[in-house]
Amino acid sequence: SSGMQGGTMPPLAGQLADGRQASLEAMLHEAGGKPLLLYVWSSSCPICRAEEGTIAALAEDWPVLTLAMQSGDVEAVAKFMRERKLAYPALVDARGEIAWSLGVRATPAWFVVDRDSGVRFSGMGYTTGWGLRARLWWAQTFA
């Protein structure tokens, strides 16, 4: 195993790049039973930049929370997202402590989290939109 978080997700909360407070728990509650994709990225990661369109398209159909790992403060992440026209929610993890607590040492990394905060799937590195959608569908269908 990669040493990444399995079992149940710990409570994740903080400030989004748009200034709002957010938590994984609240987002799962809002999702009304749908699984959620937690996507960990950083502004310096070329693979993450290549995947922005994939994550943006996915966020139109599924609940998505992203974690901006070691990409600066709220202002810096907001500026980066504005420049790249990204609208998905990004929890600012300036020092990387949240990512570290999940066992994430490099970006990108992702977790499919079910309505009970259970980690159903996780992975690191490049992944296809199709692969992520299949896992979200699976986590929803076989809840």
Solvent accessible surface area in square Angstrom, and as a share of the most:
residue,aa,sasa,rsa
1,S,162,1.05
2,S,75,0.48
3,G,56,0.54
4,M,22,0.10
5,Q,43,0.19
6,G,41,0.40
7,G,59,0.57
8,T,86,0.50
9,M,8,0.04
10,P,43,0.27
11,P,126,0.79
12,L,8,0.04
13,A,65,0.51
14,G,22,0.21
15,Q,71,0.32
16,L,5,0.02
17,A,11,0.08
18,D,93,0.48
19,G,34,0.33
20,R,147,0.54
21,Q,136,0.60
22,A,17,0.13
23,S,26,0.17
24,L,4,0.02
25,E,128,0.57
26,A,47,0.37
27,M,33,0.15
28,L,10,0.05
29,H,155,0.69
30,E,137,0.61
31,A,19,0.14
32,G,68,0.65
33,G,27,0.26
34,K,71,0.30
35,P,2,0.01
36,L,0,0.00
37,L,0,0.00
38,L,0,0.00
39,Y,2,0.01
40,V,0,0.00
41,W,9,0.03
42,S,12,0.07
43,S,28,0.18
44,S,91,0.59
45,C,10,0.06
46,P,94,0.59
47,I,74,0.38
48,C,4,0.02
49,R,85,0.31
50,A,79,0.61
51,E,1,0.00
52,E,20,0.09
53,G,53,0.51
54,T,35,0.21
55,I,0,0.00
56,A,36,0.28
57,A,46,0.36
58,L,0,0.00
59,A,34,0.26
60,E,148,0.66
61,D,74,0.39
62,W,29,0.10
63,P,24,0.15
64,V,5,0.03
65,L,0,0.00
66,T,0,0.00
67,L,0,0.00
68,A,0,0.00
69,M,11,0.05
70,Q,112,0.50
71,S,14,0.09
72,G,32,0.30
73,D,84,0.43
74,V,40,0.23
75,E,137,0.61
76,A,43,0.34
77,V,0,0.00
78,A,19,0.15
79,K,110,0.47
80,F,34,0.14
81,M,11,0.05
82,R,164,0.60
83,E,110,0.49
84,R,96,0.35
85,K,179,0.76
86,L,24,0.12
87,A,102,0.79
88,Y,14,0.05
89,P,35,0.22
90,A,2,0.02
91,L,0,0.00
92,V,21,0.12
93,D,7,0.03
94,A,46,0.36
95,R,181,0.66
96,G,3,0.03
97,E,100,0.45
98,I,36,0.18
99,A,0,0.00
100,W,148,0.52
101,S,70,0.45
102,L,2,0.01
103,G,12,0.11
104,V,0,0.00
105,R,124,0.45
106,A,53,0.41
107,T,29,0.17
108,P,2,0.01
109,A,0,0.00
110,W,10,0.03
111,F,0,0.00
112,V,0,0.00
113,V,0,0.00
114,D,19,0.10
115,R,135,0.49
116,D,113,0.58
117,S,25,0.16
118,G,15,0.15
119,V,24,0.14
120,R,75,0.28
121,F,59,0.25
122,S,48,0.31
123,G,18,0.18
124,M,86,0.38
125,G,22,0.22
126,Y,134,0.51
127,T,17,0.10
128,T,66,0.38
129,G,17,0.17
130,W,199,0.70
131,G,9,0.08
132,L,0,0.00
133,R,76,0.28
134,A,37,0.29
135,R,83,0.30
136,L,0,0.00
137,W,132,0.46
138,W,121,0.42
139,A,2,0.01
140,Q,74,0.33
141,T,69,0.40
142,F,102,0.42
143,A,82,0.64
